[in-house]
Amino acid sequence: MSRASGLSWLFMAVASLAHAAAPAPAKSQAAAKAPVHAAKLVTIGPAITETVFALGAGGQVVGVDDTSLALEVARKSPKVGYQRALSSEAIVALGTSQLLASEEAGPPGVLEQLKAVGVDVVVLPNKHTVDATRERIRTLARRLGKAEQGEALVKQLDADLRKAQERTAARKDAKPPKVLALYARGANVLMVAGAGTAAGELVTLSGGVNAIAGYAGHKPLTPEAVVEAAPDFILMPASSLEPVGGEAGLSRTPGLSQVRGWRLITVDDVHFMGLGPHLGKAVSRLQDGYAAPARGSK
């Protein structure tokens, strides 16, 4: 878009929003008591979207980013693009009044455009910790007028994590399982989740240890690193299995083909990418995987 056409589009959007916000004619007393229309929400980031739906505000969501499509409840919502490459035109066209986004959302210029046309842009931290998850739930709950539902979600989250801690403490084997967290970036590239990632935190919460924690974030898998790590388990988002040819294809991957005895555990994509209010479900799935008998055993 040229600068001139971009300014023209912004002018028209501002004019449209200003018209919508103009004072309405005086209404009757009965009409004045009518309920206020709920905000039209666009949610960016799987943890944000999962939390909004869990709070019971899914009916207000008019659009989501591509990463949020990992949530089944969000798949029928209109898409507004990848979270780091959003389109202001697409978001405004949905009549959005509030954008709820993780800090990965961008580019910054688009967020500024949205603010300029009157969209309430709310950017929340996306630290992959339990404390940050609790705070995100409470912040969104307050903004959506659902503080009571937010506290209920936090209470359930804490209860699920207490059960996980008890389950870890009751485990008879003293050695924690070593877990390598991977996801597929295309058919031929596997990425490893290091320290400070959602997958890494899931492993810790489940009583395991991250097999590769010498760096933060995600890096490409190397055969040498896998052999050195010698993981007991491979953790992957469910959608990553098909690109690598399923478990059989994964077992032929350089590095993994040289490590014997590892077992595969999958979780829903949304839980691998971010820590939402239902992360206890993913932690429990990992623990079920640790306890399952090895392939071929009776």
N, C-alpha and C positions, 0 to 999 in steps of 0.2 A: 504494500500500500504506500502511495506517495504521501509526503508530508501534508500536502494540501488536502487530499482526500481524507487522510486521517483526522485532520483538524475539523473538516466538514462533518465527518461521522460523529466526532465527539460533540460538536455543537448541537447536532440534531438529537443526540442521546441526552445531553443536558436539558435541552428544551422539552423533550418528552417527559423526562423525570420531573422537571419543574412543574409541568402541567399537571402531572399525576399528583404532585404534592401540594398543589394550590388549595387554599381553603375552600371547603365545600359550602354550598348554601345552607342556611339554617335548617335544621331538621326538627321533626316533631319529637316530643319527649320519648315516645316509644322507640323511634328510630335511633335516638341517641344512645339507648341502652343496648343496641345490637352489638354482638361480640366483635372485637377488633380482628381483622384478618391476620392470620399467622404469617410470619416472614417466609418468603420463598428462598430456600437455601440451596447453595451449591457447595458440595463438600469435596475437599481435595486431600487425598492421602487415605490409605485403608484404615488406619487407626481412628482417624477423625470420623470417617463414614460409618465404621462399625459402631462407634460410640453414639453417634446421632441416632442411628436406627435402634440401638439397644435402649436408648432413653425414650423411645416411643415417638420420635419426631420424624420418622421416615416419610410420613405423608407430606411433609413440608419440603422434601428434597426434590428439586426440579432438575438437577444435573450433578454429575460426578465426574471425576477424572478417570483415566484409563486404569490406574492401579487399583482403584476402588471396585472395579468389576470382578475382582477376586471374591467379593462378597456376593452370594447368590441373591440376597435381598435387594442389591443395588443394580443388578444386571439389566433391568428394564428401564432404568433411568437414562435420560439423554446424556451423551458423552460430551465433555468440553475439552478433550485433548489430554496429552501427557502432562503430569503435574509440573514439570519444569519448562513446559512450552505451551502455556495456556493461551487461549484466544479471548481477548476482551469482547470482541463482537459476539462470539458464541455465548458467552456468559450473560451479557446484557440482553441478548435476544430472548433469553428464557424468562425475562422479567425478574431477574435475581435481585433481592434486596439485601442479602447477606451472604458473603463468601467466608466459609470456615475452612481454613487451610493449615497444613503442616508447614514448617519453615522451609521445606524443599520447594514450595510453590513459587512459580515465576513464569517468565522473567520479571524482574522488578518493575520495568516500565509498564507491563500489563497491569500489575497491582496498582500502580499510581493512576493509570487511566481509569480503572474501576472506581477508585476513590473519587476521582474528579467528576464522575457522572453520578455520584451519590450512593454507590454500593458500599455497605458496611463491610470492610475487609478485616477479618480477624485472623491473625497468624499465631499459631501456638507452637511451642517448642516440641521437638520430636525426639527427645532423649529416650533411649531404650532402657528405662529403669522402672521398677514398680512404683516408686514415689512419683515419677513423672506421669505414669499412667493414671494414678489416683487423681493427681492435680488436673490432668486433662479432662477426666470425667466430670469433676466438680466444676471446672470452668465452663465447660459446654452446658452442663446442667443449669447453672445460674443464668447463662445467656438465653437459654431456651425456656426459662421459667419452669424447670423441672428439677428443682433442687432435691425434692424428696426421692424422686426416681434415681437421681445421681447417687445419693447416699446409700440407697438399696443396692446399686451396682457395686459400689466400693465395698460394702459389707459382704456381698457374695464373693467378690474377688479375694478379699482377705481370708474368707473361710476356705475357699478353694486352695489358696497357697498354704494355709496352715495344714490342710490335709496332705498336701504334697510334702511338706517338711516332715510330718509324722511318718509318711510312707518311706521317705529316705532314711529316717532314723531307724526304722524297723527292718531295713534291709540287712540281710545276714552277711553278705559279702562286704568286706571292709574297703575294698578298692573301688573307687567311683568309676563308672564307665567313661571311656574316652570317646568323644563324639566329634566327627568331622561333618560340619554343616556346609552343604553345597547347593547351588542352584544353577540351572542351565541358562546361559545367555546365548541363545541360538543352538544349532545342532552340534556344534563342535567346540564350544567354549563352556567350561565349567568354572564357576566362581566360588571361592571359599569365603565363608563368613568368619571374620576375625573378632577381635575384642571390640566392645562397644556397639555391636549389632544386635538386632532383635533376636536372631537365631542364637547368637552366643548367650544372651540373657536367658532364653528358654532352656538352654542346656544347663546353665548354672542353677536355675530354679528347680529343675528336675532332679538335681543331685548328681549331675554328670560334670565332666570337665571338657572344655573346648580343646580339641586335639591340636589346633593351630591358633594360638593366641599371642603370637609374637608381634602382631601388627594390628592396627585398628581398621575397621571397614572391610571392604571386599576386594579380593585380588584373584587373578587367574590361578587355577589349579596347576601345580607342577608335579610331575611324577616323583621327583626327589623328595618334595615336602611330604607327600602322602606316605611314602615308604618310611621316612623318618618318624612321622607322627604315629604310624601303626594303630589306626583307630579300631575300636571295638564295634562302633556303630557309625552308619552314615545317615545323616538327617537331611531330608530334602523336602521342598514344597511339592505337593502332588503333581502339579502341572509340569514339573521338570523331568518327570520320568519318560514321557513320550519322546521328547527330542533326543534323549540319549539311548533310545531303544529298549526302555524298560530296565528291570533289574539285571537281566541277562546282558544287555548292552553296557550297563554301568560296570559290571564285573569284568568287562574286557577293556575298560579305560586304562591307559598307561598309569602305573602307580597303584591303582586299586586292584589291578590284575595280579600284582605282586604281593599284596597283603592278604593273608589268609584269615578266614574266620569272621570277618566283619558281617554285621547284619544291617538291614535297611529299615529305617523308620520314616514315614511320611507324615506331614501335617498339612492342614489347609494352607493355601498360599498366603492368605491374609495374616495368619499367625507367624509365618516365616518372615514377613516383611515388616510387621509392626506389632507393638504390644497394645492390644485393645482390651476392652472390659472382659472378654471371654478368654484371656490368655491362660486361665486355669485349665481350660479344656485341652489346650495344646500341651501343657506341662504334664497332665494326666496321660495323654497319648504317648508321650516319650517314656514315661515310667512304665506304662503297659508294655511298650516295646522292649525295655530293659529286662522285664520279667518273663517275656515270651521265650519258649524253648527255641534253641538254635535249629536251623534248617536241618532236617534229616535226623533229628533226635526224637526219641519216643517219650 
